[in-house]
Structure formats: C-alpha cells, structure tokens
Amino acid sequence: MTSVEEVLELTRGGTGFHTQAASRVVRAVSDVVVAPRATTTLEQRLRWERRYRSLLHITDVGTIALAIGLTVGVEVQLGAALVDSLLHAALLCVVWLAMLSGTHTRDAALFRASAAEYRSVAHATGLAFGMLALGDVVLSLHGMQLLVLVAAPLGLGMLMLSRWSWRRWLTVQRAEGAYASRTMVIGDTDDVEYVIESLGRNNSAGLRVVGVTLLDSDEHELIVGDGAYPVLGDRSTAGDVARDLGADTIIVASRPQGDAEFVRRLSWQLEGTAAELVLSSRLADVAGPRLSFEALDGLPLIRMRIPSYSGGQHIVKRALDVTVAACALIPIALAYPVIALLIKLDSPGPIFFFQERVGRDGTPFRMVKFRSMHVDAEQQLAALRARNEGAGVLFKMKDDPRVTRVGRVLRKLSLDELPQFWNVFTGAMSVVGPRPPLPSEVTGYDGNVFRRLYIKPGITGLWQISGRSDLTWDESVRLDLRYVENWSIMNDLQIMWRTAKVMFAPTGAY
C-alpha cells in the first residue's frame, strides 16, 4: 500500500504534475483513507442485532394495532362514527410507532439487563399521547379522549409485557450461547478479575469472556472462580488479539500507567473488528446513577453528585412504603390463621418472634417475624457458634437444628418475613433497603460498613435478589453500600419485582 509520505511526495510538484502522477495520488489517497472492513464476527453480531430489532418492530406494530383496535371497538359500541374512529386510530398508530423509532427504543445498547429499555418505551408512549392530546386541543380533533384514556395504559402495558417476554427469550438464548457477545477484557489483574466476577453474577448481560490481556503480568492463564481464561498479547497487540479471538466487545478494566492515549489507539485498532469498546470503572459501582458526563472545551469531565439522605425523594419513598405495606397487610391478614395454626401445631410457643434490630442512624427497633425456630433458639446459639457458615459477623447454618419443620418451609418461601410489613407501615423499616442488622453485628462493624445505617433497613434489597446467605461478607457489604448511595424509586420497583421472582425460585434461603 502506498504510504501517506509517498502521496505527499507526489504532490510537491504543485499543480503541474502529469496525469499519470495524479492517478497515482488518487489511488494512494484511496488506499490510505479506506474504512476498515468488518470481520466475520462483527458481521454476525450486527446481523443478529438487526434480526432481533426486526422482531421487536413487528411485535410493537402488532401490539399497538391490537390496543388501538380494541379501543376503537369500544368507541364504536358507544356510538362513535366508525370512519372518524379509524382515522384517529391510524393517526395515533403512526405517531406512536414514529416515537418508538425516533427515541431509539430498539437500539442494541438496550439489549442488556436494565430498565433503560422499559423507560424508553414509556417515554416514547408519553410523547406520542402528549402530541395527540395537544393536537386534540389545537386542531379540535374531537373524539380522541377515549383513545387517550384507554389506549395509552392498555397499549403501554402490552408493550411492556411484550418487551419483557422478548427479554426473557433473549436471556434463555444467551444462556445457551447464542446472541452473546464474545468479550475480551484488558487491564491489570485485579481489575480484570473484578470485571469477570461481575459478569459472572449477571448471566443475562450477554457478555461471554473468551480471553484477557493483562497489563501487569506475564501469566499465560487467568483463573477466576471456576473459569480459566487465556492471557494473550500486550498493550500494543490488543487489537490484533481481539481480531484473532473473534471478540466483538472489548472491555478496558484499567489503562496502562502513563499512557493517556491507550484507549484512543485501541479504538482505532478495533475499527472493523469490534462493535463496542467498554470502559469499566469501579467508580460506577459506588456512584453509578449519580454520574454524568460532559465535555468542557474538549476536556472530558465526569461529574459525581454527592448523595443526600433526606429530601423530596425520601418523602416519595416513604409514601411508596406506606402504600405497598398497606396493600400487603390485607392478604397477610387473610393468610395469618393458616400460618398461625401450622406454627402452633408444629412446635409450642408464640406465633410471632420479636427481635431487636438496628435501624436508621443506629436507632434500635423490634422487628417482627413469624416464628420459624424453637423457643430456646437464643439459648442454643452459643453452642452452635463454632459451626457458623455465615459471612463476616453474620451467623448462618444451612441445617440449623433450631429451625422447626414448618419454619424451614416458611424460610424457603420467605413467608416468615411477611409480618415485617407492619414494621414498614409504622416507619421503622422500608420495603427495600439494606439488611436489618443485629446489635451484636453492628458492634463488629468497621470503617465504611456503618454507612449501611444511613437509611432504613428493608424487607428486601440487592442482597435478597443476589444470593442472600450464599454471599460473602464483602459482597453483602458492597451491595448494601451501592444501594444506600444510589437508590431510586425505579430501582426499588425493580428490586420488588425481582424479589417476587426469587420467592418462587429461592437461592441462598435457609
């Protein structure tokens, strides 16, 4: 290939060089600036993304048509003119689909395990009906009220269900090795291990690690958990290694010291090879939702908002707690006679078990649960300390002899914790939050672990949906601290939903 220097040499004669030389210049420039061609792996990824995007588009069209069609049927039954209803329906259908496409609700970046896709669908739906309502006022499009009142919630619910179904299907496919990105991780050993462990806890991410490049080690293989990953290349050959591995996602876990241009050079090397270059930072584990990015005169800035533990959001959280607790206490009251009878028939003693726990700002409170142990459980604890299988200051045993037969079932299904909704209703706890600790556990806290007490403890939380008693102490603390500093109402709703699923497929409950 002719180099750029040769091109410049050919042009130094000014504008009077020969036609043959001019042709050589054109060919040389074409060789220099030609865009890299996509590899087979990248083409395969782009192909399945287009196919999956098409499936979403077809489903969106069918879902919206069904929701609007049902609404038109109701309108006609109520006496509306069929022609007007069909015209309004067609207008809404076009606007709604345009908003779903225009707000990029089918972008490949949303094919991950997060709520971003659902938020974008809700946002697009809100925009569509906002435009429709505005048109109704400005253009006097009479007869649109029922479309707004019925089609909006009906269609949004059906769209959410459709997207959730496709997400579940995609998760199953990825578990079987399809629709997954071949991923390469680059960085120092500790950071690479952290990324691989995090990906291992989230099987629905669709990122399958096929190799690593270590910047601080000459090892030929990296062992993380039960997996072994080949160590290939170095900082200068990472792009070639990615091409050889057929990796279409490259995660940079850390940069080489003193090499500020490493990421830029790597992105150039990956052109035509990978679809994504992902920068991993442990800062996001602490302050993810509080991070924002901006450029100031070419200077890239990452802003981190300092967390606040009071204010309007906490008032909304309290309102959500009261609402959920009030709704939950009604079926709990109906189930109480059956559970109470089973507890009484299984072992003598009270139905409820009260225990002192530590709440927000270190304030103690009495937490209530259905009794799942024998009445002398506290007296037996000292003799069982040596058989502790819990993490850190926690005491847990998989086959705890103090647990009754009915208690094992209650714990397996998390039914023993249902009375805690009363603690939520009275304000001592929240539905979602850190695990409520015992006073003896708090005395064993050190350093930043006390930050778990900055907000109210919860019936459920990240620890509940991430393995519960199977977690190590460090993992439990990390999840609680992440929640304390980054909680949001949307995140709480997600955790509640995932908790409901965990109750039917319990992990780490004993």
N, C-alpha and C positions, 0 to 999 in steps of 0.2 A: 504494500500500500504506500502511496506517495505521502510523505510527511508534510506537516504544515510549513516547515522550513523550506522544503522544495517548492511549495506553492508560492511562498514569498519571493524566493529567488527568481522564479519565472516572471513575476510581476514587476521586478525592479526596473525593467526597461521602459517604464511609462506606458503610454497608450499606443505606442507604435510597434509592439511586438507582433509577430506573424500569426496568422490564423491557426496554424498547427500548434503553436505555443499556447494560444488562447484555449484551444480544445483540451490541451493537457491540463491547463489550470482548472477548467470546468470539471474535468474528471477527477482531478486531485481534490478539489473542494468537496465534491460529492462523496468521495471516499472518506474524507475527514468528518463530515457532519452527518453521515447516515446514522439513523437511530438504530440502537441495538435490537436485534430480532428476539422475540420471546422464545424461551426454551419450551420444550415439550411439557415439562411440569407446570410451568406458568400457564400455558395454553389450556391444559387440563383443568387447572383451578378456575380460570376465567370462564371456561365452558360450563362447569357445574354451577358456578355462581349465576351465570345467565339463565341456566335451566331452572334453578331454584327461584330466581327472581320472576321468571315467567309463570311458574306455578302460583306464586303469591299474587301476581297480577290477575290471573284467571280467577282465583278464589275471591279476590277483592271485588271483581266485577260481578260474580255470581252472588256474593253476599249482599252487596249494595242493591243489586237488582231485586233480590228477594225481599229485603227490608222495605224498599220503596214500593214494591209491588203489593205487599201486604197492607201498607198504609193507604195506597190508592184504593184497594178493595174496600177498606173501612170507609174511606171518603165517599165512594160511590154508594155504599149501603146507607150512608147518612144523607144522601140526596144530592151530592155534588155532581156537577156536569162531568161526564167521562172525558170529553176532549180537553177541557181545562186541566183536569187532574193529570192526564197523560203528559200534557205539555210541561206542567210544573215538575212532574216526576222526571222527565227527560232532562230538564234544566238542572235539577238537583243532582242527578246521576253524573252529568258531565262535570259539573263544578266539583263534586265530591271526589271523583276519580282524578281530576286535574290537581286537586290539593294533595291527594295521596302521592301522586307522582312528583309534583312540584316541591314538596317538603322532603323528598328523598326517603320515604318510609320503607323503601325496598333496597336501600344501599347495602353493599356487602359488609360495611362496617357494623351493621346492626345484627349480623348473623352470629351474635355472641350471646352468652348467658347474662343478660342485663335487662333492665326495664326500659332502656332507651327506645327500643322498637315500639313498645306499647305507648310510651309518652309521645312519640312522633305521630302515631296513628290517632291518638286522642287530640293532639294539636291540630292535625290536618282536618279532622272532623269538626272541631270547633271553628276553624277558619271557614270551612265550607258552609256551615249553618249560619255563621255570622254574616257572611256575604249574602246568603239567602234572606236572612231577616232584614238586612239593610236594603236589599232590592225590594222587599215587600213594602218597606216604608217609603222609599224614594220613588219607585216605579209603580206603586199601587198594585202589586201583584196579589190580588185578593184570592183567598182560599189556600194560602200557604201555611196557615197556623198549624194544621194537623200534621203536616209534613215535619215541621219543626218540633212539635211536641211528641210525636210518635216515632217517626223515622230516625231521629237523632239518637235517642237512647237505645232503641231496638237495633239499629244498624251498628252503633258503636260496640254494643255488647257482642253482636255476632262477629264483628271484625276482630275483636279481642280474642274471642273463642277460636276463631279461625287461625289467627297468628299463633296462638298458644298451641294449637294442635300441630301446626307445621313445625313449631319449635320442638315439640316433643318428638315428632318424627325425625327431625334433623339430629337430635340428641341420640336417638337409637341408632341412626345410620353412622354417626361418628363413633359410637361405642364399638361398632363392628369394623371400623377402619375406613369407612367411606366418608366423603365430604369433609375430610380433615386436612389441615394444612401440615405439610412436612416442615418442621420447625428446627432451626439451628440457633443455639444460644452462644453468645460471645461475651466474655468478661473474666473477672477474677474468680477464683474457685468458689469462694464463699457466696458471691453474688449469683453465680450460675446455679449453685445448689439451691439457693433460695427460690430462684425462678422455677426450677424443675419441681421442687416440692410444692410450690403454689399451684402450678399447672396440674400436678397430680391430684390435688384436692378438688379440682374443678374439671370433671370429665366432659362436661358439655361445652367447654371452651373451643373444642375443635383444633387444638394445637398439639401435635404429636412430635415430640423431640426425637430427632434422628441423629443428632451429632452436636458436639460442642467445640468451641475454640477457647482455650484457656490462655489468658494473658500473663499469668504469673506462675505457670507450672509446665513442666516437660513430660507430665504423665501421658500415657497412651490410652488410658481409660478412666472414666469418672464413674464411681459407684454412688448412687443416690437412692436410698431405700432399697427396694428390690430390683432396681433397674441399673443396667450398665450402659454407658454411653461412650462411643468412640471420641477421643480427643484428636482433632485434625487441624493442621495448619497453624498459622500465627496471624498477627495483626496485618501483615502485608498480603497474605494469601487467603484471607477470609472469604473474599468474593469468589475466588476460584473454587474453594472448598464448597461453598453454597451451591455452585453450579454442578459440581461433581456429585453432591449428595441429592440433588433434585429438590432442594429446600425452597419453598415459596414464601416463607415467613422467617425473618431474621430478627431475633431479639438481642439487643445490646444491653446486657445486665450492668456493665460498667465500662468506662473508657480507659485506655492506657494513660498513665501519668504523663503529663507534659505534652500530650498530643491533642491539641484543641480541634484539629481538622480531621480527626479519625472518622467521625460519623459522616461528614460530608464526603470524604473519599470513598467510604464504604458504600454510601448511597449511589455514587457514580458507578462503582464496580458492579453493583447489583442490578443496574438497568438492564431490562430484558431477561433477568433471572428470577427475581422475586417480586411478589405483589405488595409486600408490606415490609417496612423496616420499623420495628417497635423499640422504643426506648423505655427500659424498665427503671424505676426509681423507688427505693424504699420510702421516700418522702410521701408518695401517694398512699402507702399503707397507713400512714399516720393522718394525712390531711387530704385524702382524695377529693371529696366534694368541695373542699374549701380552697382548692387550687384553681387558678385561672391563668391564662396565657395571653400575652400581648407583646407587640414589638414597638419599641420606642426609638425612632430614628435608626432602625436597623439593629438595635440592641434587644435580643430576646429576653423577656422578663417572665418569671414565674411568681405570681402573687399568691400568698397564703394568708387567708383570713384567720385571725385569731379566734378560737372557739369561745362561745358565750354560753353560760349555763343558766340564763334567765331571759325573760323577754317574751315577745309575742308567740314565737314558735312553741315555747314550753306551755303557754296557755292553750294553744291548739292541741298539743299532745295530751294535756290533762283532759280536755273535752273529749278527745278520741277515747281515752282510757275509760272515762265515765260511761260513754255510750256503749263501748264493747262490753264492759263489765256488767252493765245493767241488762244487756241483751243475753249475756252468757248465764247470768244467775237464774234466769227463768227455766231453761231446760235442766240446769243443775239441780234446782229445787224439785223438779219432776223426777229426776233420776235418784235423788237422795234416799228415798225409802228403800229402794232395791239395794243400793250400795251399802247403806247402813245395816240392813238385815244380813248381808253377806259377811260384813266385817264382824258383826256380833256372833254369828253362827260359827265363824272360823276360830276366833280366839276371844277370851274375856278381856274386857277393858273398854275404854271410851271409843266413840266413833271418830272423833277428831283428835288430832295431835297438834299441840301448840308448842312452838319453839322460838326462842329469842334469836332474831337475826339483826344484822346491822344494815340500816337504810342510808338514805341520802345524808351527806355531811356527817356520817358516823352516828346518826340517831338510831337507837335500838327500837325494835318493834316486835310484836308477837305474830309470827307467820303461822297460818292455819293450813293444815292438810288433812286428808283422810288418813287415818292411822293404817300404816302398812307393816308395822313391826309389833313385836310383843311388848307389853307394857314395861318390862325391865330392860329394854334395849339400851338405855343410857348406862345402866349399871354394868352391862356386859361389854361396853365399849373398851374399857381399859385392857381387858384380857385379849381383845382382838387387834390391838394396835400393831402388834408385830406382823400381822397378816394383811396390812394395808396395801391395796393395789391402786390407790388413788394417786393423783399427781400433786406434787408440791405439798401444801398444807391441807389438801383435801383428803378425807377418809372415804374409801370406796372398796367394796368387795363384790365380786360377781356372784358368789354363792354365800352371801351374808346369812348366817344362821338365825339372825334376829328377825328376818323378814318372814311374814306369815305366807300361807299359800295364796290367800286372796290378795295379799299385799304384792306378791310377785306379779300377778295379773294387772293390778292397778298401776304398778310402776312401769310395766312393759308398755301399757297404753297411755301412760301419763295421766291417768284418771285421778291419782292421789293428789295431784296439784290443782284440781278444779276449785276447791274452796279458796284458793289464793285470789280468785276474782273478787272476793269480799275485801281482801287487803287492798286490791286495786281500787275498788269502789270507795273505800274510806280514805284513800290517799297515801297509804304507806308504801305502796308498790305501783309499778306501771305494768302494762301488758307486755311491753318489750323493753328490755334493759339488761344490765349485767346480772350475773347470777347472785342472788342474795346470800352473803357470807355469814358464817357463824362468828360470834365474838372471838372465839379461840383462833379462828383463821385470820381475822384482822390483826390480832397481836403478832402474827407471824409475817405480816406484810413488810416489805421493804421497798424503799425508793419510790418509783412511779406507780407501783401497784395501788397505792392509795387513791389514785385518780379514778378508780372504779367507783368510788363513793361520791363522785361529783354529781351524779344523777340518781334517780330512784332505781332500785333493782327491779328486774322484770320476771314475769312468769316464764317468758321465753326470750330468746336472744340469739345472737350469732353462735354462741356456744351450744345452744339447743339443737340447731339445724346443721351443725358441723361435726357431730360425733359425740357430744356430751361427755360421758365418763371415759371415752376412748382417747380424749385429747390429753396431750401432755400439759403440765402446768404452764410452761412458757406459751404454748399455743392458746390456752384458755385466757391467759392474761392479755396476749396480743389481740385476740378477738374482742375482748371486753373494752380495751383501750381504744381500739379502732371505732367501736360503736359509740363510746362516750363522746369522742371528739367529732364524729362525722354523722351522727344520727340525723334523720329527716323523717317527715311523715310518710313519704313514699317508701322509704326504706323500711319503716315499721310495718307498713301494709304488706310489703314483700315478705318480711320475716314471718308475719302471722300466716300468710298463705303457705309458705314452705313448712311452717310448724305443723299445720293441718295435715300436710302430706307425710311428714315424719311420724306422726302419730299412727298412721296406718302401715308404715314401714320403719319401725323404730331401730335406731342404731345407737349403741352405747348406753341404753337404758337398763339399769339394774340397781 
